[in-house]
Amino acid sequence: MSNDNNTRIEAPISLTDTAVKQIKTIRDEQNIPEDHALRVGVTGGGCSGFSYVLGFDVQKENDDVFEVKGVKVVMDRAHALYLLGMEIDWLEGLNNRGFSFNNPNASSTCGCGSSFSTE
């Protein structure tokens, strides 16, 4: 389901409030251009088979576009299968600082939390 500006209403991923705050802080601190959205995806590799992609990028031809808590998110359509239901959070602790990925599709993850397997 899409609305008039090509942004899908239901996003396959969710962002916690702390993740949204950190994303907006990074966008402001790094002067990310307005035409860039948050890209969420996967790439082959990592110690478990797939690694997460998270960064700012322009929309590409095979992307779906979502709005999640005021953040424009782009995702390659082919990646949705691996990311459906995933929650992205921001952790700010003594031993752990950074984005974390809670992916219900991952059958195993690595110790660093940035790669996963679906087998």
C-alpha positions as CSV (number, residue, x, y, z in Angstrom):
1,M,0.0,0.0,0.0
2,S,1.4,3.4,-1.0
3,N,0.4,7.0,-0.6
4,D,0.9,9.8,-3.1
5,N,4.6,10.5,-2.5
6,N,5.7,6.9,-3.1
7,T,6.2,6.2,0.6
8,R,4.7,2.9,1.8
9,I,2.5,3.1,4.9
10,E,3.6,-0.1,6.7
11,A,7.3,-0.6,7.1
12,P,8.8,-4.1,7.5
13,I,11.1,-2.8,10.2
14,S,10.7,-0.7,13.3
15,L,13.0,1.8,15.0
16,T,13.0,2.4,18.8
17,D,12.8,5.9,20.1
18,T,16.4,5.9,21.1
19,A,17.4,4.7,17.6
20,V,15.4,7.5,16.0
21,K,17.0,10.1,18.3
22,Q,20.5,8.8,17.3
23,I,19.7,8.7,13.6
24,K,18.6,12.3,13.7
25,T,21.7,13.3,15.7
26,I,24.0,11.6,13.2
27,R,22.1,13.3,10.3
28,D,22.5,16.7,11.9
29,E,26.1,16.3,13.0
30,Q,27.2,15.0,9.5
31,N,25.1,17.4,7.5
32,I,23.4,14.6,5.6
33,P,21.6,16.1,2.5
34,E,17.8,16.1,2.7
35,D,17.5,13.9,-0.4
36,H,19.2,11.0,1.6
37,A,17.2,8.5,3.5
38,L,18.2,5.9,6.0
39,R,19.2,2.7,4.1
40,V,18.5,-0.5,5.8
41,G,19.6,-3.8,4.1
42,V,21.8,-6.8,4.1
43,T,24.9,-7.9,2.3
44,G,26.6,-11.2,2.0
45,G,29.5,-11.8,4.4
46,G,30.2,-11.5,8.0
47,C,30.9,-14.3,10.4
48,S,27.4,-15.7,10.2
49,G,26.6,-15.3,6.4
50,F,24.9,-11.9,6.1
51,S,25.8,-8.5,7.5
52,Y,23.4,-5.6,8.1
53,V,23.7,-2.4,6.0
54,L,22.7,0.8,7.8
55,G,23.6,4.3,6.5
56,F,22.3,7.3,4.6
57,D,21.8,7.0,0.8
58,V,19.6,8.2,-2.0
59,Q,16.6,6.2,-3.2
60,K,17.4,3.7,-6.0
61,E,15.3,2.0,-8.6
62,N,14.6,-1.2,-6.7
63,D,13.9,0.5,-3.4
64,D,10.8,0.6,-1.3
65,V,10.3,3.7,0.7
66,F,8.9,3.9,4.2
67,E,8.4,6.4,6.9
68,V,9.2,5.1,10.4
69,K,8.6,7.6,13.3
70,G,9.5,10.5,11.1
71,V,12.6,8.9,9.5
72,K,12.5,8.2,5.8
73,V,13.8,4.7,5.2
74,V,14.8,3.0,1.9
75,M,15.3,-0.7,1.4
76,D,16.0,-2.8,-1.6
77,R,12.8,-4.9,-2.2
78,A,14.9,-8.1,-2.3
79,H,16.1,-7.5,1.3
80,A,12.6,-7.4,2.9
81,L,12.5,-11.2,3.2
82,Y,15.5,-11.1,5.5
83,L,14.5,-8.0,7.5
84,L,10.7,-8.4,8.0
85,G,9.8,-7.7,11.6
86,M,13.3,-6.5,12.6
87,E,13.7,-3.8,15.3
88,I,16.7,-1.5,15.2
89,D,17.7,0.0,18.6
90,W,20.5,2.2,19.9
91,L,22.4,1.0,22.9
92,E,24.3,3.4,25.2
93,G,26.1,1.3,27.8
94,L,29.5,0.9,29.4
95,N,30.3,-2.2,27.4
96,N,28.0,-1.8,24.4
97,R,27.4,1.4,22.4
98,G,25.9,1.4,18.9
99,F,22.9,0.2,16.9
100,S,21.6,-3.3,17.6
101,F,19.4,-5.4,15.3
102,N,16.7,-7.6,16.8
103,N,15.9,-9.8,13.8
104,P,13.2,-12.6,14.2
105,N,14.3,-14.1,10.9
106,A,17.9,-14.8,12.1
107,S,18.4,-18.4,13.2
108,S,21.9,-17.5,14.5
109,T,23.9,-14.4,15.0
110,C,27.5,-13.6,15.7
111,G,29.0,-12.3,18.8
112,C,29.3,-8.8,17.5
113,G,25.6,-8.7,16.6
114,S,26.1,-7.3,13.1
115,S,25.8,-10.5,11.1
116,F,23.3,-13.3,11.0
117,S,22.3,-16.6,9.3
118,T,18.8,-17.7,8.3
119,E,19.6,-21.5,8.2
